[in-house]
Structures are given as structure tokens and as C-alpha cells.
Amino acid sequence: MKGLLSKMQEQTMKVIISKDRYLDEIKQEFSNAFPYLKIDFKMPEGIATRNFKPKTPVNQLKVGDILKDNPEGVIIINENNSIKQIAQKFADHFGLTTLFFRKSGNMWLEIKMTGDWTLKQQNESGMEVY
């Protein structure tokens, strides 16, 4: 019975946001927790490019490069959160705009129509297709 209980535990991850963290690190942590899902970040509108080259991919930037207030904190992500809920957490707490993708064979499809699905459902769907 003990083994059954441990398998039933929900997967939860803590995302630490700080001005010195690269967005790519956050992206990698998310992918490690949910291997058939991917998170990307969009450049906030109106951000000056004085800290980096204009063509620099946003994932190669530090959080402090794109957020003017350099907020720091933690976002708790649970496998029962929907994509919409997680996107809202990043937007509300840190002003970060996110895009989510699900693995489909050898392609990554942007999640738009199924944003109400939980991370667990999204990840399992990607696993089934893969």
C-alpha cells in the first residue's frame, strides 16, 4: 500500500524567479518536470534593448534584463494546474508572458485550444503521441 500512495502523490515544482536567473534555466526546469511540455517566454512590449543585443533570443536573457522592477519570488506549479492558470501566475506575479508547447511526434505544437487542461493531462497527451 505504501508504494501505491507514493505513486499517487502530485508532482509539484517550485520555480524561483530572481533577477540573475536566465529564462533558459526556468525553461529547462519546467521541461525536466514535464518532459512532453515546453515553456517559452515572450519579450514584454516596450522593453528597452540597452542591456542586450536586439536579436538576442529571450531565453538567453536574465529575468533582470527584461523586467524593469526586477521582481523576485517563487511560483508553485502543480500538475493539476491548467496551462491558463500557470500563464496567469507568471503574468500576475512577474509580468512575464509565456507560451506553452506540447510534444507531438517530433514536433512541438503551441497549446492554444486545450489551455484548460491540466499539466498532467497535457504531458500525458504528449507522451501518448510520442
A tleap script that builds the chain and sets N, CA, C and O, in Angstrom:
source leaprc.protein.ff14SB
mol = sequence {
  NMET LYS GLY LEU LEU SER LYS MET GLN GLU
  GLN THR MET LYS VAL ILE ILE SER LYS ASP
  ARG TYR LEU ASP GLU ILE LYS GLN GLU PHE
  SER ASN ALA PHE PRO TYR LEU LYS ILE ASP
  PHE LYS MET PRO GLU GLY ILE ALA THR ARG
  ASN PHE LYS PRO LYS THR PRO VAL ASN GLN
  LEU LYS VAL GLY ASP ILE LEU LYS ASP ASN
  PRO GLU GLY VAL ILE ILE ILE ASN GLU ASN
  ASN SER ILE LYS GLN ILE ALA GLN LYS PHE
  ALA ASP HIE PHE GLY LEU THR THR LEU PHE
  PHE ARG LYS SER GLY ASN MET TRP LEU GLU
  ILE LYS MET THR GLY ASP TRP THR LEU LYS
  GLN GLN ASN GLU SER GLY MET GLU VAL CTYR
}
set mol.1.N position { 0.816 -1.192 0.000 }
set mol.1.CA position { 0.000 0.000 0.000 }
set mol.1.C position { 0.866 1.265 0.000 }
set mol.1.O position { 0.502 2.272 -0.608 }
set mol.2.N position { 1.999 1.206 0.677 }
set mol.2.CA position { 2.869 2.374 0.749 }
set mol.2.C position { 3.344 2.796 -0.642 }
set mol.2.O position { 3.366 3.990 -0.939 }
set mol.3.N position { 3.725 1.848 -1.498 }
set mol.3.CA position { 4.159 2.158 -2.854 }
set mol.3.C position { 3.065 2.823 -3.663 }
set mol.3.O position { 3.336 3.736 -4.444 }
set mol.4.N position { 1.832 2.377 -3.486 }
set mol.4.CA position { 0.700 2.949 -4.193 }
set mol.4.C position { 0.502 4.407 -3.787 }
set mol.4.O position { 0.215 5.256 -4.632 }
set mol.5.N position { 0.653 4.692 -2.523 }
set mol.5.CA position { 0.474 6.065 -2.043 }
set mol.5.C position { 1.540 6.996 -2.601 }
set mol.5.O position { 1.241 8.133 -2.964 }
set mol.6.N position { 2.769 6.526 -2.672 }
set mol.6.CA position { 3.823 7.397 -3.172 }
set mol.6.C position { 3.624 7.692 -4.659 }
set mol.6.O position { 3.978 8.779 -5.117 }
set mol.7.N position { 3.069 6.754 -5.416 }
set mol.7.CA position { 2.818 6.988 -6.829 }
set mol.7.C position { 1.666 7.958 -7.032 }
set mol.7.O position { 1.575 8.605 -8.075 }
set mol.8.N position { 0.790 8.062 -6.049 }
set mol.8.CA position { -0.372 8.924 -6.173 }
set mol.8.C position { -0.059 10.371 -5.784 }
set mol.8.O position { -0.903 11.249 -5.963 }
set mol.9.N position { 1.125 10.630 -5.262 }
set mol.9.CA position { 1.478 11.991 -4.883 }
set mol.9.C position { 1.521 12.885 -6.119 }
set mol.9.O position { 1.984 12.473 -7.183 }
set mol.10.N position { 1.040 14.091 -5.965 }
set mol.10.CA position { 1.040 15.038 -7.065 }
set mol.10.C position { 2.443 15.571 -7.319 }
set mol.10.O position { 3.234 15.757 -6.395 }
set mol.11.N position { 2.726 15.809 -8.579 }
set mol.11.CA position { 4.007 16.408 -8.934 }
set mol.11.C position { 3.886 17.921 -8.788 }
set mol.11.O position { 3.003 18.552 -9.370 }
set mol.12.N position { 4.784 18.478 -8.006 }
set mol.12.CA position { 4.807 19.917 -7.754 }
set mol.12.C position { 6.230 20.413 -7.939 }
set mol.12.O position { 7.186 19.739 -7.555 }
set mol.13.N position { 6.364 21.580 -8.522 }
set mol.13.CA position { 7.688 22.167 -8.660 }
set mol.13.C position { 7.644 23.613 -8.190 }
set mol.13.O position { 6.618 24.287 -8.273 }
set mol.14.N position { 8.768 24.058 -7.705 }
set mol.14.CA position { 8.925 25.435 -7.240 }
set mol.14.C position { 9.842 26.140 -8.231 }
set mol.14.O position { 10.985 25.729 -8.433 }
set mol.15.N position { 9.336 27.197 -8.845 }
set mol.15.CA position { 10.125 27.986 -9.789 }
set mol.15.C position { 10.584 29.248 -9.074 }
set mol.15.O position { 9.777 30.086 -8.673 }
set mol.16.N position { 11.888 29.361 -8.925 }
set mol.16.CA position { 12.463 30.527 -8.259 }
set mol.16.C position { 12.789 31.579 -9.317 }
set mol.16.O position { 13.533 31.327 -10.265 }
set mol.17.N position { 12.216 32.755 -9.129 }
set mol.17.CA position { 12.438 33.862 -10.059 }
set mol.17.C position { 13.334 34.878 -9.359 }
set mol.17.O position { 13.026 35.354 -8.266 }
set mol.18.N position { 14.439 35.195 -10.007 }
set mol.18.CA position { 15.315 36.246 -9.478 }
set mol.18.C position { 15.955 36.963 -10.656 }
set mol.18.O position { 16.017 36.430 -11.764 }
set mol.19.N position { 16.423 38.161 -10.409 }
set mol.19.CA position { 16.961 38.981 -11.496 }
set mol.19.C position { 18.183 38.357 -12.160 }
set mol.19.O position { 18.482 38.678 -13.310 }
set mol.20.N position { 18.893 37.478 -11.468 }
set mol.20.CA position { 20.108 36.870 -12.013 }
set mol.20.C position { 19.882 35.521 -12.697 }
set mol.20.O position { 20.825 34.931 -13.223 }
set mol.21.N position { 18.648 35.030 -12.694 }
set mol.21.CA position { 18.366 33.735 -13.332 }
set mol.21.C position { 18.108 33.925 -14.817 }
set mol.21.O position { 17.423 34.856 -15.239 }
set mol.22.N position { 18.674 33.017 -15.591 }
set mol.22.CA position { 18.400 33.014 -17.026 }
set mol.22.C position { 17.038 32.375 -17.263 }
set mol.22.O position { 16.675 31.400 -16.605 }
set mol.23.N position { 16.288 32.935 -18.209 }
set mol.23.CA position { 14.990 32.357 -18.552 }
set mol.23.C position { 15.152 30.924 -19.045 }
set mol.23.O position { 14.269 30.091 -18.840 }
set mol.24.N position { 16.274 30.635 -19.692 }
set mol.24.CA position { 16.533 29.278 -20.176 }
set mol.24.C position { 16.620 28.275 -19.020 }
set mol.24.O position { 16.239 27.117 -19.189 }
set mol.25.N position { 17.108 28.692 -17.860 }
set mol.25.CA position { 17.158 27.807 -16.685 }
set mol.25.C position { 15.749 27.448 -16.230 }
set mol.25.O position { 15.471 26.298 -15.890 }
set mol.26.N position { 14.873 28.432 -16.227 }
set mol.26.CA position { 13.488 28.188 -15.835 }
set mol.26.C position { 12.828 27.246 -16.837 }
set mol.26.O position { 12.100 26.325 -16.465 }
set mol.27.N position { 13.096 27.494 -18.098 }
set mol.27.CA position { 12.567 26.652 -19.172 }
set mol.27.C position { 13.026 25.201 -18.999 }
set mol.27.O position { 12.226 24.276 -19.144 }
set mol.28.N position { 14.300 25.002 -18.693 }
set mol.28.CA position { 14.851 23.650 -18.524 }
set mol.28.C position { 14.245 22.951 -17.312 }
set mol.28.O position { 13.930 21.762 -17.383 }
set mol.29.N position { 14.077 23.662 -16.211 }
set mol.29.CA position { 13.462 23.072 -15.018 }
set mol.29.C position { 12.044 22.594 -15.319 }
set mol.29.O position { 11.634 21.514 -14.893 }
set mol.30.N position { 11.309 23.412 -16.057 }
set mol.30.CA position { 9.943 23.049 -16.419 }
set mol.30.C position { 9.939 21.781 -17.276 }
set mol.30.O position { 9.149 20.867 -17.042 }
set mol.31.N position { 10.824 21.736 -18.262 }
set mol.31.CA position { 10.900 20.559 -19.150 }
set mol.31.C position { 11.355 19.307 -18.415 }
set mol.31.O position { 10.945 18.201 -18.767 }
set mol.32.N position { 12.192 19.465 -17.407 }
set mol.32.CA position { 12.604 18.306 -16.617 }
set mol.32.C position { 11.424 17.724 -15.844 }
set mol.32.O position { 11.304 16.507 -15.705 }
set mol.33.N position { 10.556 18.599 -15.343 }
set mol.33.CA position { 9.395 18.150 -14.587 }
set mol.33.C position { 8.302 17.603 -15.498 }
set mol.33.O position { 7.599 16.660 -15.133 }
set mol.34.N position { 8.158 18.192 -16.680 }
set mol.34.CA position { 7.118 17.802 -17.633 }
set mol.34.C position { 7.775 17.616 -18.999 }
set mol.34.O position { 7.765 18.535 -19.818 }
set mol.35.N position { 8.347 16.432 -19.253 }
set mol.35.CA position { 9.196 16.225 -20.433 }
set mol.35.C position { 8.492 16.342 -21.786 }
set mol.35.O position { 9.162 16.506 -22.805 }
set mol.36.N position { 7.178 16.264 -21.821 }
set mol.36.CA position { 6.465 16.380 -23.086 }
set mol.36.C position { 5.842 17.762 -23.263 }
set mol.36.O position { 5.014 17.977 -24.148 }
set mol.37.N position { 6.258 18.698 -22.399 }
set mol.37.CA position { 5.787 20.070 -22.470 }
set mol.37.C position { 6.990 21.014 -22.491 }
set mol.37.O position { 8.080 20.675 -22.028 }
set mol.38.N position { 6.762 22.188 -23.033 }
set mol.38.CA position { 7.821 23.191 -23.112 }
set mol.38.C position { 7.205 24.557 -22.830 }
set mol.38.O position { 6.095 24.853 -23.271 }
set mol.39.N position { 7.932 25.378 -22.096 }
set mol.39.CA position { 7.516 26.756 -21.828 }
set mol.39.C position { 8.507 27.684 -22.517 }
set mol.39.O position { 9.714 27.443 -22.505 }
set mol.40.N position { 7.987 28.735 -23.112 }
set mol.40.CA position { 8.820 29.787 -23.691 }
set mol.40.C position { 8.327 31.120 -23.155 }
set mol.40.O position { 7.205 31.229 -22.662 }
set mol.41.N position { 9.165 32.115 -23.256 }
set mol.41.CA position { 8.838 33.448 -22.762 }
set mol.41.C position { 8.889 34.443 -23.912 }
set mol.41.O position { 9.749 34.357 -24.789 }
set mol.42.N position { 7.962 35.381 -23.894 }
set mol.42.CA position { 7.939 36.444 -24.898 }
set mol.42.C position { 8.505 37.712 -24.292 }
set mol.42.O position { 8.364 37.969 -23.096 }
set mol.43.N position { 9.144 38.497 -25.135 }
set mol.43.CA position { 9.687 39.774 -24.701 }
set mol.43.C position { 8.531 40.717 -24.372 }
set mol.43.O position { 7.655 40.930 -25.211 }
set mol.44.N position { 8.516 41.282 -23.172 }
set mol.44.CA position { 7.461 42.250 -22.843 }
set mol.44.C position { 7.533 43.450 -23.777 }
set mol.44.O position { 8.623 43.890 -24.145 }
set mol.45.N position { 6.388 43.973 -24.158 }
set mol.45.CA position { 6.343 45.124 -25.056 }
set mol.45.C position { 6.956 46.353 -24.384 }
set mol.45.O position { 6.768 46.577 -23.189 }
set mol.46.N position { 7.684 47.140 -25.160 }
set mol.46.CA position { 8.231 48.392 -24.664 }
set mol.46.C position { 9.515 48.274 -23.864 }
set mol.46.O position { 9.961 49.253 -23.265 }
set mol.47.N position { 10.123 47.084 -23.843 }
set mol.47.CA position { 11.374 46.904 -23.096 }
set mol.47.C position { 12.533 47.463 -23.915 }
set mol.47.O position { 12.705 47.107 -25.081 }
set mol.48.N position { 13.308 48.318 -23.316 }
set mol.48.CA position { 14.488 48.878 -23.987 }
set mol.48.C position { 15.538 47.790 -24.164 }
set mol.48.O position { 15.645 46.881 -23.340 }
set mol.49.N position { 16.301 47.883 -25.224 }
set mol.49.CA position { 17.310 46.865 -25.516 }
set mol.49.C position { 18.700 47.294 -25.080 }
set mol.49.O position { 19.691 46.823 -25.638 }
set mol.50.N position { 18.792 48.159 -24.115 }
set mol.50.CA position { 20.104 48.672 -23.706 }
set mol.50.C position { 20.970 47.613 -23.023 }
set mol.50.O position { 22.194 47.742 -23.004 }
set mol.51.N position { 20.357 46.572 -22.464 }
set mol.51.CA position { 21.123 45.565 -21.730 }
set mol.51.C position { 21.573 44.385 -22.583 }
set mol.51.O position { 22.348 43.548 -22.118 }
set mol.52.N position { 21.100 44.306 -23.824 }
set mol.52.CA position { 21.432 43.139 -24.643 }
set mol.52.C position { 21.266 43.488 -26.122 }
set mol.52.O position { 20.652 44.497 -26.469 }
set mol.53.N position { 21.817 42.648 -26.975 }
set mol.53.CA position { 21.709 42.862 -28.418 }
set mol.53.C position { 20.263 42.644 -28.852 }
set mol.53.O position { 19.588 41.760 -28.324 }
set mol.54.N position { 19.779 43.435 -29.803 }
set mol.54.CA position { 18.378 43.347 -30.220 }
set mol.54.C position { 17.938 41.962 -30.703 }
set mol.54.O position { 16.773 41.605 -30.531 }
set mol.55.N position { 18.818 41.189 -31.289 }
set mol.55.CA position { 18.441 39.876 -31.822 }
set mol.55.C position { 18.649 38.742 -30.813 }
set mol.55.O position { 18.476 37.576 -31.167 }
set mol.56.N position { 19.007 39.048 -29.599 }
set mol.56.CA position { 19.236 38.031 -28.584 }
set mol.56.C position { 17.939 37.283 -28.296 }
set mol.56.O position { 16.928 37.909 -27.979 }
set mol.57.N position { 17.950 35.928 -28.402 }
set mol.57.CA position { 16.742 35.170 -28.047 }
set mol.57.C position { 16.380 35.422 -26.584 }
set mol.57.O position { 17.254 35.450 -25.718 }
set mol.58.N position { 15.103 35.602 -26.321 }
set mol.58.CA position { 14.658 35.968 -24.980 }
set mol.58.C position { 15.077 34.927 -23.943 }
set mol.58.O position { 15.343 35.292 -22.798 }
set mol.59.N position { 15.145 33.652 -24.302 }
set mol.59.CA position { 15.519 32.618 -23.337 }
set mol.59.C position { 16.978 32.697 -22.912 }
set mol.59.O position { 17.361 32.082 -21.917 }
set mol.60.N position { 17.803 33.447 -23.652 }
set mol.60.CA position { 19.207 33.612 -23.279 }
set mol.60.C position { 19.417 34.831 -22.393 }
set mol.60.O position { 20.551 35.174 -22.058 }
set mol.61.N position { 18.331 35.478 -22.016 }
set mol.61.CA position { 18.414 36.667 -21.163 }
set mol.61.C position { 18.134 36.303 -19.717 }
set mol.61.O position { 17.520 35.280 -19.415 }
set mol.62.N position { 18.602 37.170 -18.836 }
set mol.62.CA position { 18.283 37.024 -17.421 }
set mol.62.C position { 16.947 37.706 -17.153 }
set mol.62.O position { 16.550 38.618 -17.878 }
set mol.63.N position { 16.266 37.264 -16.120 }
set mol.63.CA position { 14.993 37.865 -15.741 }
set mol.63.C position { 15.165 39.365 -15.553 }
set mol.63.O position { 14.315 40.144 -15.984 }
set mol.64.N position { 16.258 39.779 -14.914 }
set mol.64.CA position { 16.510 41.188 -14.670 }
set mol.64.C position { 16.727 42.007 -15.934 }
set mol.64.O position { 16.592 43.230 -15.905 }
set mol.65.N position { 17.066 41.345 -17.054 }
set mol.65.CA position { 17.261 42.057 -18.321 }
set mol.65.C position { 15.941 42.542 -18.913 }
set mol.65.O position { 15.910 43.552 -19.616 }
set mol.66.N position { 14.860 41.832 -18.634 }
set mol.66.CA position { 13.598 42.166 -19.296 }
set mol.66.C position { 12.527 42.708 -18.357 }
set mol.66.O position { 11.525 43.253 -18.819 }
set mol.67.N position { 12.719 42.568 -17.058 }
set mol.67.CA position { 11.727 43.087 -16.119 }
set mol.67.C position { 12.268 44.337 -15.458 }
set mol.67.O position { 13.315 44.300 -14.812 }
set mol.68.N position { 11.565 45.435 -15.614 }
set mol.68.CA position { 12.077 46.703 -15.110 }
set mol.68.C position { 12.129 46.771 -13.593 }
set mol.68.O position { 13.014 47.421 -13.038 }
set mol.69.N position { 11.203 46.116 -12.918 }
set mol.69.CA position { 11.198 46.166 -11.456 }
set mol.69.C position { 12.041 45.055 -10.831 }
set mol.69.O position { 12.218 45.026 -9.614 }
set mol.70.N position { 12.559 44.145 -11.651 }
set mol.70.CA position { 13.367 43.023 -11.165 }
set mol.70.C position { 12.726 42.301 -9.978 }
set mol.70.O position { 13.364 42.120 -8.941 }
set mol.71.N position { 11.478 41.893 -10.132 }
set mol.71.CA position { 10.843 41.203 -9.006 }
set mol.71.C position { 11.498 39.854 -8.752 }
set mol.71.O position { 12.046 39.220 -9.654 }
set mol.72.N position { 11.425 39.447 -7.519 }
set mol.72.CA position { 11.947 38.144 -7.139 }
set mol.72.C position { 10.873 37.427 -6.357 }
set mol.72.O position { 10.072 38.055 -5.664 }
set mol.73.N position { 10.857 36.131 -6.465 }
set mol.73.CA position { 9.863 35.355 -5.751 }
set mol.73.C position { 9.808 33.934 -6.251 }
set mol.73.O position { 10.721 33.456 -6.923 }
set mol.74.N position { 8.730 33.271 -5.914 }
set mol.74.CA position { 8.565 31.852 -6.222 }
set mol.74.C position { 7.179 31.630 -6.807 }
set mol.74.O position { 6.198 32.232 -6.370 }
set mol.75.N position { 7.117 30.762 -7.796 }
set mol.75.CA position { 5.837 30.289 -8.327 }
set mol.75.C position { 5.782 28.790 -8.070 }
set mol.75.O position { 6.703 28.055 -8.428 }
set mol.76.N position { 4.706 28.347 -7.453 }
set mol.76.CA position { 4.498 26.910 -7.234 }
set mol.76.C position { 3.630 26.395 -8.376 }
set mol.76.O position { 2.537 26.902 -8.626 }
set mol.77.N position { 4.138 25.381 -9.056 }
set mol.77.CA position { 3.418 24.775 -10.166 }
set mol.77.C position { 3.078 23.344 -9.781 }
set mol.77.O position { 3.947 22.559 -9.399 }
set mol.78.N position { 1.809 23.027 -9.890 }
set mol.78.CA position { 1.301 21.702 -9.557 }
set mol.78.C position { 0.778 21.060 -10.834 }
set mol.78.O position { 0.243 21.751 -11.700 }
set mol.79.N position { 0.926 19.762 -10.957 }
set mol.79.CA position { 0.479 19.067 -12.159 }
set mol.79.C position { -1.023 19.215 -12.407 }
set mol.79.O position { -1.494 18.952 -13.514 }
set mol.80.N position { -1.766 19.627 -11.402 }
set mol.80.CA position { -3.210 19.819 -11.568 }
set mol.80.C position { -3.572 21.254 -11.943 }
set mol.80.O position { -4.750 21.578 -12.096 }
set mol.81.N position { -2.562 22.116 -12.091 }
set mol.81.CA position { -2.793 23.466 -12.609 }
set mol.81.C position { -3.008 23.375 -14.116 }
set mol.81.O position { -2.411 22.536 -14.792 }
set mol.82.N position { -3.862 24.241 -14.626 }
set mol.82.CA position { -4.032 24.306 -16.081 }
set mol.82.C position { -2.954 25.217 -16.667 }
set mol.82.O position { -2.315 25.990 -15.954 }
set mol.83.N position { -2.773 25.108 -17.963 }
set mol.83.CA position { -1.837 25.979 -18.671 }
set mol.83.C position { -2.245 27.441 -18.452 }
set mol.83.O position { -1.394 28.295 -18.202 }
set mol.84.N position { -3.541 27.722 -18.547 }
set mol.84.CA position { -4.028 29.096 -18.348 }
set mol.84.C position { -3.694 29.610 -16.951 }
set mol.84.O position { -3.320 30.772 -16.793 }
set mol.85.N position { -3.825 28.754 -15.934 }
set mol.85.CA position { -3.519 29.165 -14.564 }
set mol.85.C position { -2.036 29.509 -14.409 }
set mol.85.O position { -1.688 30.506 -13.775 }
set mol.86.N position { -1.178 28.693 -14.983 }
set mol.86.CA position { 0.262 28.927 -14.857 }
set mol.86.C position { 0.664 30.196 -15.614 }
set mol.86.O position { 1.456 30.997 -15.118 }
set mol.87.N position { 0.117 30.371 -16.805 }
set mol.87.CA position { 0.396 31.584 -17.575 }
set mol.87.C position { -0.034 32.817 -16.776 }
set mol.87.O position { 0.655 33.837 -16.776 }
set mol.88.N position { -1.166 32.714 -16.105 }
set mol.88.CA position { -1.673 33.835 -15.300 }
set mol.88.C position { -0.753 34.118 -14.112 }
set mol.88.O position { -0.533 35.277 -13.762 }
set mol.89.N position { -0.211 33.058 -13.487 }
set mol.89.CA position { 0.718 33.245 -12.362 }
set mol.89.C position { 1.961 34.014 -12.811 }
set mol.89.O position { 2.376 34.964 -12.147 }
set mol.90.N position { 2.554 33.609 -13.933 }
set mol.90.CA position { 3.741 34.301 -14.435 }
set mol.90.C position { 3.430 35.751 -14.780 }
set mol.90.O position { 4.238 36.643 -14.518 }
set mol.91.N position { 2.262 35.986 -15.367 }
set mol.91.CA position { 1.874 37.343 -15.752 }
set mol.91.C position { 1.580 38.212 -14.527 }
set mol.91.O position { 2.060 39.342 -14.435 }
set mol.92.N position { 0.794 37.687 -13.596 }
set mol.92.CA position { 0.382 38.480 -12.435 }
set mol.92.C position { 1.540 38.803 -11.492 }
set mol.92.O position { 1.674 39.935 -11.028 }
set mol.93.N position { 2.367 37.812 -11.216 }
set mol.93.CA position { 3.430 37.987 -10.229 }
set mol.93.C position { 4.688 38.645 -10.788 }
set mol.93.O position { 5.389 39.361 -10.074 }
set mol.94.N position { 4.973 38.398 -12.081 }
set mol.94.CA position { 6.258 38.867 -12.614 }
set mol.94.C position { 6.166 39.619 -13.933 }
set mol.94.O position { 7.177 40.114 -14.432 }
set mol.95.N position { 4.977 39.712 -14.502 }
set mol.95.CA position { 4.836 40.410 -15.776 }
set mol.95.C position { 5.445 39.653 -16.942 }
set mol.95.O position { 5.738 40.245 -17.981 }
set mol.96.N position { 5.640 38.344 -16.783 }
set mol.96.CA position { 6.214 37.528 -17.848 }
set mol.96.C position { 5.109 36.910 -18.694 }
set mol.96.O position { 4.164 36.322 -18.168 }
set mol.97.N position { 5.235 37.050 -20.005 }
set mol.97.CA position { 4.299 36.440 -20.936 }
set mol.97.C position { 4.868 35.093 -21.359 }
set mol.97.O position { 6.023 34.998 -21.772 }
set mol.98.N position { 4.048 34.054 -21.253 }
set mol.98.CA position { 4.505 32.693 -21.535 }
set mol.98.C position { 3.783 32.094 -22.729 }
set mol.98.O position { 2.658 32.472 -23.057 }
set mol.99.N position { 4.451 31.161 -23.363 }
set mol.99.CA position { 3.875 30.319 -24.410 }
set mol.99.C position { 4.151 28.881 -23.993 }
set mol.99.O position { 5.227 28.575 -23.479 }
set mol.100.N position { 3.183 28.001 -24.216 }
set mol.100.CA position { 3.349 26.593 -23.859 }
set mol.100.C position { 3.200 25.727 -25.100 }
set mol.100.O position { 2.386 26.002 -25.982 }
set mol.101.N position { 4.012 24.668 -25.145 }
set mol.101.CA position { 4.012 23.749 -26.276 }
set mol.101.C position { 3.942 22.314 -25.760 }
set mol.101.O position { 4.429 22.003 -24.673 }
set mol.102.N position { 3.319 21.439 -26.574 }
set mol.102.CA position { 3.234 20.014 -26.252 }
set mol.102.C position { 3.894 19.232 -27.380 }
set mol.102.O position { 3.726 19.544 -28.559 }
set mol.103.N position { 4.644 18.218 -26.994 }
set mol.103.CA position { 5.326 17.348 -27.959 }
set mol.103.C position { 4.280 16.542 -28.729 }
set mol.103.O position { 3.362 15.973 -28.138 }
set mol.104.N position { 4.428 16.500 -30.030 }
set mol.104.CA position { 3.557 15.701 -30.886 }
set mol.104.C position { 4.438 15.054 -31.939 }
set mol.104.O position { 4.779 15.675 -32.946 }
set mol.105.N position { 4.805 13.799 -31.699 }
set mol.105.CA position { 5.768 13.140 -32.580 }
set mol.105.C position { 7.113 13.817 -32.436 }
set mol.105.O position { 7.678 13.864 -31.343 }
set mol.106.N position { 7.633 14.344 -33.541 }
set mol.106.CA position { 8.920 15.056 -33.467 }
set mol.106.C position { 8.742 16.570 -33.595 }
set mol.106.O position { 9.691 17.289 -33.908 }
set mol.107.N position { 7.514 17.048 -33.349 }
set mol.107.CA position { 7.219 18.477 -33.436 }
set mol.107.C position { 6.719 18.996 -32.092 }
set mol.107.O position { 6.253 18.230 -31.247 }
set mol.108.N position { 6.824 20.299 -31.914 }
set mol.108.CA position { 6.254 20.974 -30.747 }
set mol.108.C position { 5.093 21.830 -31.230 }
set mol.108.O position { 5.274 22.711 -32.070 }
set mol.109.N position { 3.890 21.569 -30.697 }
set mol.109.CA position { 2.699 22.319 -31.069 }
set mol.109.C position { 2.326 23.285 -29.954 }
set mol.109.O position { 2.268 22.905 -28.785 }
set mol.110.N position { 2.074 24.536 -30.323 }
set mol.110.CA position { 1.676 25.511 -29.315 }
set mol.110.C position { 0.312 25.127 -28.751 }
set mol.110.O position { -0.603 24.769 -29.492 }
set mol.111.N position { 0.194 25.209 -27.437 }
set mol.111.CA position { -1.057 24.868 -26.762 }
set mol.111.C position { -1.948 26.097 -26.768 }
set mol.111.O position { -1.647 27.096 -26.114 }
set mol.112.N position { -3.038 26.021 -27.505 }
set mol.112.CA position { -3.984 27.125 -27.573 }
set mol.112.C position { -5.387 26.656 -27.199 }
set mol.112.O position { -6.022 27.220 -26.309 }
set mol.113.N position { -5.856 25.634 -27.879 }
set mol.113.CA position { -7.236 25.175 -27.702 }
set mol.113.C position { -7.448 24.390 -26.414 }
set mol.113.O position { -8.576 24.292 -25.932 }
set mol.114.N position { -6.385 23.833 -25.853 }
set mol.114.CA position { -6.530 22.981 -24.665 }
set mol.114.C position { -5.899 23.627 -23.433 }
set mol.114.O position { -5.392 22.925 -22.558 }
set mol.115.N position { -5.924 24.938 -23.360 }
set mol.115.CA position { -5.331 25.663 -22.241 }
set mol.115.C position { -5.988 25.371 -20.904 }
set mol.115.O position { -5.401 25.643 -19.856 }
set mol.116.N position { -7.201 24.822 -20.920 }
set mol.116.CA position { -7.886 24.469 -19.680 }
set mol.116.C position { -7.457 23.102 -19.140 }
set mol.116.O position { -7.764 22.765 -17.997 }
set mol.117.N position { -6.754 22.323 -19.949 }
set mol.117.CA position { -6.279 21.015 -19.488 }
set mol.117.C position { -5.192 21.221 -18.435 }
set mol.117.O position { -4.470 22.219 -18.452 }
set mol.118.N position { -5.090 20.262 -17.522 }
set mol.118.CA position { -4.034 20.318 -16.517 }
set mol.118.C position { -2.690 19.957 -17.147 }
set mol.118.O position { -2.630 19.390 -18.238 }
set mol.119.N position { -1.620 20.296 -16.442 }
set mol.119.CA position { -0.285 19.905 -16.914 }
set mol.119.C position { -0.178 18.394 -17.045 }
set mol.119.O position { 0.431 17.878 -17.983 }
set mol.120.N position { -0.773 17.700 -16.100 }
set mol.120.CA position { -0.739 16.234 -16.145 }
set mol.120.C position { -1.413 15.727 -17.418 }
set mol.120.O position { -0.877 14.850 -18.095 }
set mol.121.N position { -2.585 16.272 -17.748 }
set mol.121.CA position { -3.289 15.858 -18.963 }
set mol.121.C position { -2.479 16.211 -20.211 }
set mol.121.O position { -2.376 15.408 -21.137 }
set mol.122.N position { -1.912 17.402 -20.229 }
set mol.122.CA position { -1.117 17.838 -21.380 }
set mol.122.C position { 0.102 16.934 -21.569 }
set mol.122.O position { 0.391 16.487 -22.679 }
set mol.123.N position { 0.810 16.671 -20.474 }
set mol.123.CA position { 2.021 15.854 -20.526 }
set mol.123.C position { 1.692 14.430 -20.973 }
set mol.123.O position { 2.412 13.853 -21.789 }
set mol.124.N position { 0.614 13.865 -20.443 }
set mol.124.CA position { 0.200 12.503 -20.833 }
set mol.124.C position { -0.204 12.452 -22.291 }
set mol.124.O position { 0.077 11.469 -22.976 }
set mol.125.N position { -0.860 13.497 -22.777 }
set mol.125.CA position { -1.241 13.544 -24.182 }
set mol.125.C position { 0.007 13.556 -25.078 }
set mol.125.O position { 0.050 12.878 -26.105 }
set mol.126.N position { 1.005 14.326 -24.680 }
set mol.126.CA position { 2.261 14.352 -25.436 }
set mol.126.C position { 2.973 13.018 -25.402 }
set mol.126.O position { 3.580 12.607 -26.391 }
set mol.127.N position { 2.901 12.335 -24.262 }
set mol.127.CA position { 3.544 11.028 -24.134 }
set mol.127.C position { 2.865 10.006 -25.033 }
set mol.127.O position { 3.539 9.171 -25.635 }
set mol.128.N position { 1.543 10.058 -25.131 }
set mol.128.CA position { 0.794 9.104 -25.950 }
set mol.128.C position { 1.127 9.255 -27.420 }
set mol.128.O position { 1.259 8.261 -28.134 }
set mol.129.N position { 1.262 10.481 -27.875 }
set mol.129.CA position { 1.530 10.743 -29.291 }
set mol.129.C position { 2.975 10.435 -29.645 }
set mol.129.O position { 3.283 10.026 -30.765 }
set mol.130.N position { 3.863 10.641 -28.664 }
set mol.130.CA position { 5.284 10.432 -28.902 }
set mol.130.C position { 5.562 8.953 -28.998 }
set mol.130.O position { 6.708 8.552 -29.198 }
savepdb mol mol.pdb
quit
